[in-house]
Amino acid sequence: MLRQWACLLLLCSVQAVPFYSDFMQHLTRPLPLHRTMFASIPFAPLAPLEPLHAQSSQRVASVWAAPPPAPLVGHSSLANAPPLPLYSSSFDNDGISDTEFVPLEQQQQHHQQQGRQDAAAAAAAVSTQAHTTGFEQKPFNVDAITTDVNSPNPAVFFQQSFPFFGNEFFNSFGGFGFGNAQEPWWKGPNVCTEKEENEGANTETDSETVDSFGEERDGAGNVVRSPLFGQFHFSVNSCAEKPNKHVCTKIVNQNGKKKTVRLTRQCCHGYGRPRNADFTMHCEKIEIKDIEATAADMGAKQFIDSAKSAGELGDMLGSGTGKKVTLFVPNDAAFQEYRGQHQQENNVDDAKAEHTQKSSIYKLHSVQGDVQLEDLPNEKLLQTELPGQRIRINSYQLPPALGLEPYRYAVNCVPIEKHDKLSEQALVHTLSGVLKPLTKTVMDLIRERADMSIMRTVLEKTNISALLEADKPVTIFVPTDKAFDKLEPHLRRALKEGRGCASNILKNHMLDLTFCSLATLSGAKTTAYNLLGEPLLLNRTRSAQNQTEDSAIYINNAAKIVDADIMGTNGVLHVIDTILPTESALPMTTLMSQKNLTIFKRLLEASGFDDQFDDLDNVTIFAPTDKALQNSEWAHLLTEKPEALKNNKDLLEFLKYHVVKPMIKTCDLSESSLPTVAGINVRLNLYSTHALFSDVMNRATVNCARLVHFDDESCGSVLHQLDRPLTAPKNNLFKSLEANPNYSKFLELVIKANLTHLLSNESDSFTLLVPKNDVFEEFSDSLESKATQSQPDLEAQVKTHIVNDVVCCAGIIPTNWPFVRSIESISGQHLRITRDRRPKIENAGVTKCDVVATNGILHEINDIIAPKPQQQHHRPQLPPSYQPQGDFDVFF
């Protein structure tokens, strides 16, 4: 059985090798020196294995070190340590180990030869290390190994090592093989290494502090007392691999002392690697030419020749100062087009023309320093050789599935075609356009355009223009004046005046980053999030084969970018032909149309109050559905006599009764009385429909009308839908009884019980259960016998039908034992509530629900609820001659 399990484990490990090989290509594993004796599985970059064909002597294999560990400086006692049975490490200078498969039979022979020497050697090594380093063996270490997020194939792997388990703990699991490791390029020849260290201690300003690891320090960081439970050691290694650079950062926290070590390996000067090269390809010597030859090879000769003839090339290259320079050189096609358009203005072909640093277009393309694009963060601003001018670098990540470079770069939204080409005088990047000096903000650009006058007015009235004049990067999609003509009249008027949804509509067109058209790909969809947090989907159409112009870009399949990449000092603007719609910026009447609340909207329009409703801000609208309104008197008037609704005050009161201030979403609902715009409050109640979790409120009612759809935002307001219209109550509960002749007999009981004041109290809320007169007639004989009942019994009878709470029919759900629900009447009676064919309260079914009054609701029921007799517990009578015999008898 054990042999079968071993074979199964071997088969699983072999099948998993190709996956782990791809997964681990960008992983590095520099192991700490103090963990040599207890090293974890060394994960070096791996290559996929060929299918493994087991031989008779190779049924099971495990990882084995080859050759033995080399002596380590400062750890001479570890040099003679034996190989570990399950896995061991062969360390070079970088701490990366190589592995190979060794047959199980050879391992067993090796174990017999070593015998008990392993444990003794291990103990001696650990003891020597502790005396040499001055530190005790750490009980726990965590190493995190990650690749850089900029890597085209990022991966994350975490490994935990527990040295106190010992090696025999791992041996019990058998062996797993991962194949022979391949040497990465940064361990090969022609690689230069740069090491940076930064040490610091975490100190506090107090006179004496205790850190989280139990070690006390004074204000100067000196150790006052060592930790009670030993020392703490924590280290994190992170490595980032780029085409010509490999950077590993190790952060070590030793009892609060933090140390950061940054090791950078890159191809030495004059050496490089092709882009998208395999990680094993070493740095090879590259041919470095002068700037003119390099630019010619990159298709950007004309700009360099023009700068040379204008006498600017020397200044661009630092005039022999020896400083590193980076040039952003337009390609020949772009520069030729620019020269044709601006030849007279800029005198780019006249070498004898007077030139100044202010007007030099050449110096705008020159930056001091070795600017490698892979090292720059997005939105990086670089100072150019032209005084007062900076250029903005943007990078946009591409999905690896496209098979292209992982990033696309732009300078002031001008695409970079080729980058990081080394010449004798400078590092060269080529552009598909010519950079122009930037002196105006995005808002200044909008003010200058005659076709953006409406947008300028709306931005200034809403004060959003301040965002377009700040230093933070911004992108805005600006609709032209013709785009505003496409809007409905009310929305266009509200926007021009800066009212209602104006600010939301503007924010729907803005991003808090620089988004160049370069970020979109033909045939692909790109998503960006605007200032409202809503996604904008940008889709670049595919270009025809014979089409020379750039393909069009559409936003949310609604607006087309007609002029792209107009750059300002703080961002970019794109001109669009249609205003981008968003539900959070729509007028309330437009949102009602989208939600099929057509009758309620038509009532607004027929009354002439639709503009007033659209101008409301910070409100909650409870709109009845079409099904709820189709049989109402207002719906009949809308069909038969729509002219009677014009400026109808009763209709206006009806509509305003559905509007509450302030804006309340369902997550903020609570049982309360809310003021409406009409001046009359509505009652909000919450109920639970879960039989088990009765405290989880998941149903809401407004005047017992149930919310059936909710949280549709519009222009600073929110829309909820109800299953019935709201009608403002006119009477309290007592007057409601008086107004209905079918409740006269119950009204007589209320009067006889002297409870009229209770049902007339406007400061409290009740649920009144009222049997109709015909119910009393069925029980006429029994009632006649009870006519002579005492006043307390009569009062208890009526109070059994009164609940000091609002219990709407929507809050009564079917329940069965043991999940029984009940409500308590003001007489103390517990009345079971449930729902079968209709809502049921104790023995009475509800025949008419939710008659709303100013101080509660009324339910009509088909039976009389008789009060249950109160159970009285009488103390047993003791004989007069009884004498207590002890404390127990006295107590009782």
Buried (B, 14 or more C-beta within 10 A) or exposed (E): EEEEEBEEBBEEBBEEBBEBBBBBBBBBBBBBBBBBBBBBBBBBBBBEBEEBEEEEEBBBBBBBBBEEBEEBEEBEBBEEBBBBBBBBBBBEEBBBBBBBBBBBEEBEEBEEEBEEEBBEBBEBBBEBBEEBEEEEBBEEBEBBBBBBEBBBEBBEBEEEBBBEEEBEEBBEEBBBBBBBBBBBBBBBEBBEEEEEEEEEBBBEEEEEBBBEBBBBBBEEBEEEEEBEEBBBBBBBBBBBBBBBBBBBBBBBBBBBBBBBBBBBBBBEEEBBBEEEBEBBEBBBEBEBBEBBBBBBBBBBBBBBBBBBBBEBBEBBBBEEEEEBBBBBBBBBEBBEEBBEEBEEEBBBEEEEEEBEEEBBBBBBBBBBEBBBBBEBEBBBEBEBBBEEBBBBBBBBEBEEEEEEEBBBBBBBBBBBBBBBBBBEBBBBBBBBBBBBBBEBBBBBBBBEBEBBBBBBBBBBBBEBBEBBBEEEBBBBBBBBBEBBEEBEEBBBBBBBEBBBBBBBBBBBBBBBBBBBBBBBBEEEEBEBEBBBEBEBEBBBBEBEEEEEEEBEBBBBEEBBBBBBBBBBBBBBBBBBBBBBBBBBBBBBBBBBEEBEBEBBBBBBBBBBBBBBBBBBBEBBBBBBBBEBBEEBEBBEBBEEEBEEBEEBEEBBBBBBBBBBBBBBEEEEBEBEEBEBBBEBBBBBBBBBBEBEEBEEBEBBBBBBBBBBBBEBBBBBBBBBBBBBBBEBBEBBBBBBBBEBEBBEBBBEBBEBBEBBEBBBBEEEBBBBBBBBBEBBEEBEEEBEEEEEEEEEEBBBBBBBBBBBBBBBBBBBBEBEEEEEBBBEBBBEBEBEBBBEEEBBBBEBBBBBBBBBBBBBBBBBBBBBBBBEEEEEEEEEEEEEEEEEEEEEEEEE
